[in-house]
Amino acid sequence: MRLLVQVRITTCIRSELESVPSLLGMNKRMDDPGQLKEEGNTYFQATDYENAIKCYTKAIKLTKDKSLKAVLYRNRAACFLKKESYAQAASDASRAIDINASDIKALYRRSQALEKLGKLDQAFKDVQRCATIEPHNKNFQETLRRLGANIQEKLHIQFSMDARVQKMFEILLDENTDKEKREKAANNLIVLGREEAGAERIFQNNGVNLLMKLIETKNVELILAAVRTLSGMCSGHKARATAILHQLGIDSICMWMSVDNEEISLAVCNLLQAITDSLSGEGKEEQHGKEEALVLDTKKDLKIITMHLLDMLIGKKVSGQGRDRALNLLNKNIPRKDLRIHDNSRALFVIDNGLKKILKVVGQIPDMPGCLPLTENTQMTASILLNKLYDDLRCDSERDHFREICEEYIKSKIDPQDMDKTLHAISIVSGVLQGPFDLGNKLLGMKGVMEMMVALCGSEREIDQLVAVEALIHASTKLSRATFIITNGITLLKEIYKKTKNEKIKIRALVGLCKLGSAGGTDYGLRQFAEGSTEKLAKQCRKWLCNTSIDTRTRKWAVEGLAYLTLDAEVKDDFVEDEAAMQAMFELAKTSDKTILYSVASTLVNCTNSYDVKELIPELVQLAQFSKQHVPEEHPKDKKDFVVKRVKRLLKAGVVSALTCMVKADNAILTDQTKELLARVFLALCEDPKDRGTIVAQGGGKALIPLAIEGTDVGKVKASHALAKMAAISNPDIAFPGERVYEVVRPLVSLLNTERDGLQNYEALLGLTNFSGRSDKLRQKIIKERALPEIENYMFENHDQLRQAATECMCNLVVNKEVQERFVADGNDRLKLIVLLCSEDDETVQKAAAGALAMLTAAQKKLCYKMTQVTTQWLEILQRLCLHDNVDIQHRGLVVAYNLISADKELAKKLVESELLEILTVIGKQKDDPKIQHAIDAARECLVKCMDYGLIKPLSQA
């Protein structure tokens, strides 16, 4: 099913609806502070707090009236409270109080903000002043009692916590304490460190020095407990993080991170990340209310951390794990997260002070003496850092500076008299080609570089051949460069492949041939090699892949070869038939070598045909053929039936468990581009509803959440769409257990956008409908993500399926009290829309709208009156519902009628005087029938209620 949607408002509904600001988003340009205040109030009532803040802010700048200014500050404080920006709310309320010290609303709002900020004593004082001004206000009295109790409890916890902290340290530092008791104390300390109150008590009670003593014990479990506790203490608290950084010393932290123990190195890396986040103000939005007492300038500390991380890159005593951690921290914290931010000073600082150090890591050759300790991921992580730094540059002069440093460093390494130094130069070029490719191409053009690569291919030394072949592979990434190498380098690669007996070199030469053989991409008519050559290359790659006697680093090159060759439909079909090869690839994807991630993801994208394909316009094809231009051809095995079979085989082979393992990789090598490829594969796997249960059971739902939150825009949309497909038909409690289900809401809401296609809109609405029927907490989350206006828009939609899905979703959401209040609020046509949708010809829409109307009128008596005022057709629509052939719709109509009758005697009288009485009588007189009994009972209840009012009499009394 493919839905092509253009948002249009249904004519019959649009003619009934008025132009209401809250629904149609009117935004008048006004320069009058009073009018701006009123407009802000309208936005506030419609829960559009951003626009309300803009109106109040503009009015504050324009007005000179102090009393009006106080009201505006007070109102803006209310907006900030709703947005959970408590520090700003307290600030605005204080400004209002400065103008009018007895502004009771401002005092109460400041009290609410201060309470959320954890300043209970100050909040108590504000409420006390409110209670003094209005002593009979029950709300103020209740708040006073609650805050008083909270303050007492806080003091009690504080005193008892000090004793607990002291006891824990005594247990941990006592070597005679049994192991189980020490482990329990260590875990309790970690938990305590993550809580604000606990972290502060540990800090105030000489906890940092005691934690350092634990680190000095050299007991791995105690070191991990101490480091993890410190991480919790530093999270979200700038002042404490700064103090801990200075007390521990950056030298000590880097030394701990350099140890050759994966767990300790990772824990210290997380500690340094927590310190960096706190110092740079990251993660503030998630921790509303944490406010520093001091304004600290942390730029100097951040620079010192960066310098130490750069020094770690070339430290001979630093373990491979430690080097990886340093590179990951630089990758995460140096480049801008959003290129719209102008300041790229951190990247420029690293380029000036550490680019040569990064290049030194990139140029390392593991098999040569004097090589720095490395892991299988180190050099790829360094290449990714180079790419991020290069992308972070804003202008040509900065990029030229970057290139000049690289050229200068490479020139210093090229020495015809010293082949080992020259090897490092070629290795650096190879590493840069894996990062910023355009820069790598420029470096290839340096005098003597390409010649040196060709010369090394013909060298007798195997290490020379190894480095040269890898460089040739990376140099042939783009078709234009590959064309040069096809004519100049293919013969060399073939010669090396035939002559060498070293498997490592042989497989790399083969990958080079694979890469060049796939230069035509998926275009069947642009094959570089003779018919059957690519299949032979692929067969050899599969053979090496399955050979477990070859080391992992070499076998991964076989996957690299398949990543190129599977662009050929024959190759991908043969690959999915070879279950042993698939299993071998999945097992490699789960190893610690993360450099394989991109190759595995590319292979899977090719096998599932989840790459973008340009739609060919027949007229343009004919024109191209007439002018004798090349027209891309589709391979017969790239048609849908073959793709479906391949997807089924991959699922059977356990592809989902491999994908979930790949997503978990906490490494810079899991780039946004790799995440996009994984999201594409997941979406292709979810295409058949029958397969979604299998994907959920193997952890696919959990794996998709991070892909939908972080990555490229395309990747996030693909992952969100895959989540929507799962959410639409799966039980959320099983697919997304625990708190994870709430993380899925935002990706689903992101698909409710006119830029997304109709199928994405539709399946997102189905997913939200499923979620909104589970619990009120989920409904609240959907509202908080601002999905309501979008859902309302789709209720206007001219496309039947979209209108159905949106109306069903709203039917589930109206159970929520906040949604009901929006319907009750004046100045909107939400209820009118629901009433009019009850008259639609589409039974699914009618059923959902009637259900929503039944629940709304049952929950809110005001809506019973409002229903009779929103449209003159209300009674006719109600009668049609009560006469409907579909018993479920009829029952909903009868429930609405009962709600109106129960709401008010006058309303009941109006219904009795209409034809509805006759309809109720006919239905109520029917014989009992289990199939329609719920409708008969509803009609009878309506008649009984009318009799209670005395509006009708039983037949015997008539």
N, C-alpha and C positions, 0 to 999 in steps of 0.2 A: 504493500500500500504506500502510495506516495501522495502527500497532500501538498498542493501548491496554493498558498494562501496569500491573499491581499486583504488587509483589514478594511472591512466595509461595515457600516452600521445598517442593520436591518431597517428598511423603510418604515414598516408599520410601527416599530418601537420608537424610532427616532422622532416620528411625527408626534408621539405622545409625550416625549421627554422635554423638559425645559432646559435651558442652558444654565447649569448649576456650577459655580466655581469649583466646588470640591471634587466634582467628577470630571469636568472638562478642562480644569487647570487654567482658569482665567488669571491673568497677572497684569493688572493695570499699572501703568507707570504713574506714580503719584509723588508729589513733593510736599504734601501736607502731612505733618507728623500725626495728627489725629486720625486721618484716613489710613495712614500706614499702620497705626496701632490697631484699627478695626480690621484691616486686611490680615494683619498678623494673628489676631484673635480667631478669624475665620480659618486660617491655615492650622492654628493650634487645635481647634475643634475637629478638624479633619485629620488630625494626627500627622500633618505634614510639618514636622518641627524644624526642618532645615529652612524652608521658605518663611516660616514664622520668625525664626531668628534673624533672617535677612531683613524682614520688614521692621522689626524692633530696632535692629542695629542702625538702619538708615534713619529711622525716626529719632533715635538718640542723638545722632549727628546733627539733625536739622533743628531740633527743638531747643529753646532757651528757657522754657517753662520748667522750673524745678520739680513741681508736683507731678507733671506729666512724665518727666524724666525718671522719677522714682517708680512710677507705675510701669514704665517701659523696662527698667532694669529688673523689676520684680517679675514681670511677665517673661522676660528672657531667661531669668533664673528657673522658671517653671519648665521652659523648653529644655534647658540643660539637664534638669532633673530627669525628665523623660528619656533623654539621650544617655543618661548615666554618666554625664560629664560633671562629676560632683564638685571638683575644684572650681570650675567655671561658674557653677550654680551658686556656690558659697560666695564667690567674689562678687557676682552681680547682686545677690541679696544684700551683701554688706554695703554696696554703693547706694542701694535704695534706702538702707537704714541710716547711712550717713546724712541723707537728705531729710528723712523723717524717722526719728529714733523710735516712734511708737507705731511704725508700719507693721501691723500684726501678721499680715500675709508674708511679708519679706522675712520677718523674724522666724516664722514657722518653716519657711522654705530653706532658710539658712540652717536651721536646726536639722531638717531632714538630710541636707547635704553633708553637714558635719558628722552626723551619725554614720552615714555611709563611708565617710573618710576615716572612721574609727576614733574621732575626737568626741567621745561620749560626754566628757565633762563640759565642754563648750556647748554642745548640743543641748545638754540639760539646762544650762544657764539661759539659753534663748527661749526654750519652752517655758521656763520659769517666768520670764518676762511676759510671755504670751498669756500665761495663766493669771498673772497679776492684772493685766489689762482686761481680760475676760474671765473672771473667776468661775463662772458657771458653765464654761465650755467643757463638755465631757471629753471631747477628743484630746484637749490639752492636758486634762487631768490624767487620762489614761496613758498618754505619751510620757508624762512625768513619772508615773509609777513604773512603766516599762523601762525607761532609761535608768532610773534609780536602781532597779533590780539588776540591770545589765552591768552597771558600774560596780556594784557590790560583787557580782559574779566574776567580773574581770579581775578585781583586786584579789579575790580568793584564788582564782586560777593562777595569777601571777606569783603569789606566795608559794602555792603548792608546786608550781612548775619549777621554781628555783631549786626546790628540794629534789625533784625528780631528775633534773639535769645533773645536779651534783652526784646523785646516786649512780646514774648511768656512767659517768666518767670514772667513778670509783671502781665499778665492775669492769669496765673496759681496760683500765690501766693496771688492774690486779692480775698478774700472770697466773695466780693460783686458782682463779675463778674457772669453773668448768666451761667447756666450749659452747654448750647449748645456751647457757645463761649470757655469755658474752655476745653471741650472735643475736639473741633477742634484744639485748641492750643496744647493739649497733643498729639494728633495724628500727627500733623506737627512736633513736637519735636522728636517723635520716628523715623519718616522718615528721618529727618535731621541727627539724630545720626547714621543712617546706611550708610550715605554718608561720604566719607573720609574728604572732605572739611568741611562739616557741623559738623562732630564729632570733628575736630580740633578746629573749632571756638568756639564750646560749651566749650571744655576743656580749651582753652586759656582765656575765659571770665568768669572764676570762676564758670563754669557750674556745677562742681561736688558738690560744697557746696550748690548751689541752688537746685540741684536734691535731696540732702540729706534733705533739708527743706521740699520738697514735700513728701518724705517718712515719715517724722515726723508728717504730717498732719493727718495721720490715715484714710484718705479718700482712699478707695480701688482703685478707678479709677486713682487717682493721683499717688498712690504708684506704680501701674502697669505701668503707663506711664514713671515714673522716672526710674524704674528698666529696662524696655525694652530699654529706651534710653541709659542707661549705658551699656547694652549688646551690642548694636550697636557700641558704642564708643570703646569697648574693642576688638571687633572682628578684628583679623588679624593685630594688632598693639601691639607689645610686650612692647615697652616703655610706651605707654599710659595705657595699661592694668596693668602694674606693678605699675604705679603712682596711678591709681584708686583703686587698691587693698589696697595699703598702706593708702590712704586717707580715704577709707570707713572703713577699718579694717576687718580682717577675722572674728572676734568675732561678729561684727554687721551683716555681711552677713549671717553667720550661724544662728544667732538669727532670722533674717527675714525669713530664709528658714524653721525654726522650727514652724512657726505659723500654726494654724489650719485653713488655708484658701487655698484651692487647687490651685487657680489661682496665688496667690502671691507666694506660695511655689514653683510652677513650674517656674514662671518668674525668681525668685532668683536663682533657680537651673540652668536655662539657662544662667544667668549672670555668675555664677561661672564656668560653662562649657566654656563659651566664654573666660573668663580670663585664665583658664587652657590651652585651645587650643593655645592661643596667647603666653603664657609663655613657653609651650613645643614645639612651632613651628608647631603645627598641622594646616592643611588647607592652607599651604603656596602655594601649587601648583595651587589652585583655585584663588589666589589673586596675580597674577604676578605683579611685579612692586612695591609692598609695602616693603619698606626697612627701617630698623631701623637706626636711626642716632647713637645710642649707642649700644655697645656690652654688654648685661646684663647677669649676671649669675643668672638664675632663679631657680636653684635647691633647694635653701633654702626656697624660697616662696612656691614651689610645695610641699615640705615636710611639711611645716606648714599647708597648706590647707588639706593635707592628714590626719595629726594628728587631726585637728579639725573635719573632717568628721567622723573619728573613734570615737572621743569623743561623737559626736552626737548620735551614735548608742545606747549608754547606758544612755543617758541623760533622766531623768524622766520628764523634762519639754518640751522635744521635742515631737511634735505631730506625729501621725502615718504617716501623709503625709510627714513631714520633714524627718523622719527616712527612708522612702522609697526613697526620693530624694538623701539622703546621700549614700544609698546603690547603687542606680543607677549610681551616679557619680563615686563611687569606681569601680563598674563593668565596666564602660566605659573607665576609665583612667588608672587603675593600671595594669591589665594583658597586656602582649605584644599582639599587633594586628597581628603580624607575628612571628611565632615561630622560623623562621630562624634568627631573630635578637638575638644576643647572650646575651645582657644585660637584666636580669630580676630582677634588683636591687629593683625596685619599689614593686614587689610582695614580695620579701624577707623582705623589710622594713615593709610592712603591716602585714606579718606573725609574725614578731618579736614584733611589737608594737600594733597589733590590732586583732590577731586571736582569743584570748579569748573573746574579745568584740563581735566579730561576732558570736561566739559559744553561748554567752549569749542570743543574739537575737534569734538564732535558737532554743534554749531551752525554750523559753517563752511558757507558757500555758495560753491562753486567758481567760479561765474560772476561773483561780485562782487569789486570792487577791495579790496585789503587782505587777501584770503584767505590763510591760511597755506599753504605748499607741502604738497600732499596727493597720495596715489596713489588709484587707484580703490577700494582696500581700506581706507583709513585710517578713515573714519567708521563703517563696519560693525564694524571691529575695536574701536573705542572703545565702540560700543553693546554689543558682547559683553562687554567689560570691565565696563561698568555692570551688566549682568545678573549676571555672576559675583560682583561685589562685593555686590549686593543679596541674592543667594541665600546668601551667606556670613554674613549677619547672623542672630543667634540669637534675637532677641526683638523684640516690637513697639516698644519704646522706641528700639532701634537703627534699626529701619526708619522710624520717625517722624522721627528725626534726619536720616536720609538724604533723606527726602521734603522736610523743611523747608529743607535746603540747596538742593535743586533748585528749590523754589518761590521762595525768596528770589532765586536767581540769575535765574530766568525773569522775575520781577517787575521786576528791575533792567533788563531788556532791553525790556520793553513800554513803548513811548512813542508815543502817537497822533500826535505831532508829527514823529516820525522813523520812517518806514516801514522803513528799512533795519535799524534796531535791532529792530523788531518782527518782521521776517522771521527774524532770528537766533533770537528766542524761539520762534517756530513751528517752526523747524528743529530746535531742541533738543528740543521735545516729540516731534517726528517721530522723532528719533534714539533717545529714551528708549523710545518705543513699539516700536522694533526690538530693544530690550534687555529690561528688566524690564517686561513689558506691563501688569501690574496697577498698577505705579507710574505708567506712562504714562497709563493710564485716569484715575487720580486727578488727574494734571496737566491732562488734558483738561477736567476739571470745574472748574478754576480760573476765576475770574470773567474773562470776556472772551476766553478762549482759543478756544473753539469759534466764537464770533461773529466773531473776527478771521480764523479760517480761512475761514469762509463769505464774509466781505468780500473777502479776498484772491483768492478764486476769481473774483469779479466785477471785479477790478482790470484796468486797461488794460495794466499792465506785465506782460510775459511772465514775468519772473523771479518776480513775486508769484504768478502762476497756477501756475508750476512747483512752487514750495515748498508751496503750499496743497494742490494735487492729491496730491503725495507724502504729505503729512500725513494727508489723508483716506483714502488707500489703507492706510496703516499703522494708522489708527484703526479700520478695519473688519475687523480680524483675527478677532474673536469675533462669533458670531451675534447676541448681545444688542446689541452696539454697532452691528453691521451693520444690524440692524432699524431703529435710529434713523436711520442714514444713508440707508437705502432710502427712507424717507419724507421725509427732509429734503435729502439731498445728491445723489440720483440725477439729478434735473432739472439741477442745476448741472453735473454731469459731462457729461451729454448736450449741454448748451448749449456747454460748453468744447470738446467733441469736434467739434461741428458748425462752430463759428465760427472756432476757431484755425487758423492756417496753419502754425504752428510744429510740426514733426514731433515734437519732444521732448515738448511739452505734450500733443499729440494722443495719442501712444502711452501716456502716463501716465494720461490720462483713460480710455482704453480699458481699461487694466489695472484701474482702479478699478471700471469696469463689470463686467469679468470676475470680479473678486473678489466683488462683490455678487451677480452672477449664479450663483455656485457656493456660496452660503451654505447650500444644502441638502445639501451633501456628495455622497455617492454615492447618496443616496435619490432614486430616480426620481420619486417622488410629491411631492417638495418643491422643484420647479423654481421659481425666482424670476421668470424671464422667460418670455415666450411661446415656444411650440414653434418651434424653428429659430433662435432668437435667439443662443443660446450657440454654435451651429455657425458663425453669421456672424461673431461676435466672434473665434472661434478661427481662422477663415480669414484674417481681417485680421492677427491676431498672427503667423500663419505667413508671410504676405506680407512683413511688416516684418522678421521673423527672417531671411528669405532675401535681404533687400536689403542687400548689402555696402557700398552707398554711404552708409548711415546709420552713425554712429559706434557703437562697441561698447557704450558706456555706455547708449545709447538702445535698442539691439537687445536688451540683456539684459532690458529691461522686457517685451519680447514673450514671453520665456521665463517671466517672472514671471506673466504673464497665463495662459499655457498650464498653469502649475503649478496654477492654480485650475480652469481650464476642463476639464482632462483628468480631473477627477472624473466628468465626463459620459462615458458609454461611447461615444456617437456621436463625440464629439470625439477621444477617444483612438484610436478605430479609424481615423478620418480622418488623424490625425497620423502613425501608423505606415505609412500608405499613401503619405505624402508624404516620399519619401526625401531630397529636397533640404532640407526643413525639419529632418529628423533630423540630417543631416550638418552643417547650419549650427549646430544646438544643440551637437553634439559638439565642433565646432571652437571655439565660444565657451567651452565647459567647459575647454578646454586653454589658454586665454589667461591672462595674468597677473592678470586681474580675477577674484578669488576670491569676490566678493559674489554671483556667479551660482550657486555650488555648491549651495546649498539648493534653489533653484528647479529646477535641472536634476534633482537627486536626487528632489524631490517629483514632478516630471513622470514620471520613470521608474518610481517606485513606483506611481503611478496607472495607467500603461500596463501594468504587469505584475501589477496587482491584488495587490501584496505588502503592502498595509496590513492591519491587523487587522479582521476582520469578526465582529461578534457573531452567535453562532448563535441563530437564532430557534426557540423552542420552540413547536410547533404549537398546544398547548393555550392558551398565553398569547396567541398570534396570534388565535385564535378568540375569546378573552375580550375582547381589545382591539377587535376588529371588532364584537362584540356591544354593547360600551359606546361605540361610535362614536369610538374613539381612533385616532390616526394609526398605521399600521403601515408601517415602511420597506419599500420595494419594490426588487427587484433588476432592473436593466435586462437585457433579453435578451442584449445583447452583453457582459455581464459574466460569462457562463457559461464553463465551463472551456475548451471548444473555441476560443472567440474569444481567450481569454487566451493559449493555447498558440500560436496563429497570430501574435499580437502579439509574443510573446517571440522567435519564429523570425525575424521581420522585424527586430527590434532587433539580434539577433545578426548577421544578415546585413549590417546597416548599420554595424557596427563599434562597438557600444555598449561592449564590454569595454575597448578601448583608451582610450575616454573615461573610463570608471570608474577605470582604473588611474592615469590622469593626475590625476584628482580626488583620489584617496587620497594621492598624493605631496605634496599642498599642505601645506607647512610653515608653517601660518598659523593663528592663533586662530579665523579664520572657519570653518575645518573643525571645527565644534563636534561634541560627542558626539551631538547629535540628527541632524546631517548624516551622521555616520558610521553611525548606526543605519539611516538611509534607504538608504545605499549597501549595507550588509550585507543588507538586505531584498531589494534588486534582485538582488544576486549570488545569493542563495539561490533566488530565482525562476528565474534564468537556468540554474541547475545542476539543475533538476528533472528534465530528460530526460538520462539517462546518455550519449546520443549527442552531446549538445552540450558535455559536460565537456572533451573533448579540445580543442575550439576555444577554450574559455575558458582552459585551461591554456596553450595555444600563444600566446595574446595577453597573457599575464602576469597572468591572474586569480588564480592561486594565490599569487603573491608579494604581490599587492595585498590579499588577504584577511587575511594574517597580522597586520598592525597593527590591522585592524578587530576581530579576535578578541581582541586584547590590551588595547586601550583603547577606552573609550566607555561607553554605557549598558549595563546588565545585559542588556537585551533585544537590543541590537545585538551584543554579544559572543557571545551564544548563537546568534543567526542566522548570524553570520560563522563561528563554530566549526562549525555544522551544514553550511554550504556547504563548508568545508574537509574535513569528514568525507566528504561526498559525493564530492569529488575524490580524497581519499586512498584511498577504498575500491576504486576501479577504475583509478587512474592509476599509472604507474611513478613512484615517489617521486623517482628520480634526474632525471626529466624535469620533473615537475610542480613540485618544490621542490629545485632544484639546489644543490650545495655544502652549506654549513652551515645553510642556510635550513630544511632538512627537520627539524632538531632543534627549531626554534621552533614547529613545527606540533604537536608531541607534547602540550604543555600544553593548548592549546585542545581537542584531542580528548579528553584525560583529563577535562577540565571537564564534558564531556557525560555521563560515567559517574556519573550522579547521579539519585536517585529523583525529584527535582523536574523533571527533563527527561522528555519523552515517550518512548514505546518506540521510535519510529523514530529519534530522535536517539541513544538508547542503542545501537541496533542498528548504525547506520551508523558511529558512533564506534568500536565494537568491530571492524567490518570494516576501518576505516582503520588501527587499531592492529595488527590481524592482518597487514595488508599491510606495514606498517613493520617489525614484529618479525621478518619473514622476510627482511629486507634485510641487516642487519649487526648484530654484537654491540654496536657503539657505540649504535645506535638502541635495542636491547633495554635497554641500560644506562640510557639516557635515560628510557625508559618506566618502569623500576623507580624511578629517582630521583624521578619525578613522582608516586610513590606510587599507581600504577595497579593494582598487584597485588591489594590487598584488594578493590577494586571489581570487578576481573575475576573474582575468586573468588566474590564475591556473585552475579554473573550466572550462574555455573556451577550455582548452586542454583535458578535461575529456572525457574518452571513454564512459561514461554512457550518453545516449541520453538526459534524462530529466535534468540532472545536466548541461550539455553543453547548452541546450536550455535556462534554467533559467539564467545562467551566461551571455550568449550572449544578452538576452533581457535586463538584468540589464545594461550591458555596452551600449546598444543602447540608453537607457535613460540618462546615465551619460555623453555621448559624447556631449551633449548640453552645458555642462560646459566648460568654456574657459580654465581652468587649465588642464582638461583632454585632450582637443584638443592640448594644448602645449606639453603634454607628447607624443602624437602621432607625432607631428612635430619634436621633439628632435631627434638628431642623436644617433646612437648606440643602437637602439632597433628595434624589429620586430613586434611591436604592430599592425601597419597598415597591414603588410603582413598576420598576423593571421586573421584579419577581412576580407581581400580580399579572402583568402583561404576558410574561413568559408562560403563565398557566393557560393562556389561550392559544399557544402555539399548536401547529398541526403535528409536530414531531412528538410522539408519545413519551420518549425518553426525557426530553426537555420538560414536558408537562409534568411528568412524574416527579422529577427532581425539584422543579419550581414549586409544585404543590406541597411536596414534603417540607421544603424550606419554609413556605408560608404557614403550614400547620405548626411547625416548631416555634416559629417567631411569634405567632398569635397566642400560642400556649404559654410562652415564657414572658411576654410583655403585653400587658393589658392595653398600654398606650397604642400599640401597633394595631389593635383591633379597631380603635377609633380612626387611626391614621389610614387604614386600608380603605375605609369608606370615603376618604377625601382625596386620595391620590389620583383616581380616575373615575369617570362617570360610568364606566363599563364594569365596575367591580362586581355588581350583583349578577349581571349576565354571565360573567366569567365563573363566578362561584356556582351558579345554577348548572352551567355546562359541566363543571367538574363533578358535581353530585349526580349527574345523569350519564356520566362517561361509561362506555362499554367495558373499559379496563377496570376491574374491581379494585386494584391497588390505587389507581388515580381517584376513583370514586370515593374510596375510604378516606383518602387525604382531604378531598373536598368536604366530606361530611365532618371530619375533625375540625377543619377551619370554621365550618358553620357552627359547630358546638362551642368553639372558643369565642366566637362573636356573641353567641347567645349568652354564654356564661359571663362575659365581660360586663354587660350592662343591659338592664331591662328595656331601655329605649332602643338599643341596637336589636335586641330580640324582637321587639314589636315591629321594627322596620322589616325584619326578615319574615315574620309571620304574615304581614300584610302583602307580601309578594308571593309569587308562584312557588317559592321555595318550600312553603308549608305543604303544598300538595305533593311536591317531590319527596319530602321527608316522610309524609304519611304513606305514600305508595311503597317506599322502600321498607319502612318500619312494619307494614302489614304483611310483608312476605313471610312465607313459612321458613322455619329454621333450616339452614343449609350450610354444612361445614365449609364449603368452598367460598361462600360470600358472607359468612356469619359476622366477621368483624365489621363489615359495612352496615349490615342490618342492625347490629348492636349500637353502632355510632348514631344511626338515624333515630333509633328509639330513645337514646340518651338525650338527643336534641329535643324530642317531643316531650319527654318527662320534664326537662328544664323549663320548657315553655308552659307546661301545666303548673309547675311550681310558682311561676310568675303570675299565674292566673290569666294568661293570654289565650289559652285554649282549654277546653274541658273534655273529659273522657266522653266517649260516644253515648254511654248510658245516661249521662247528665245533660246531654245536648237537647 
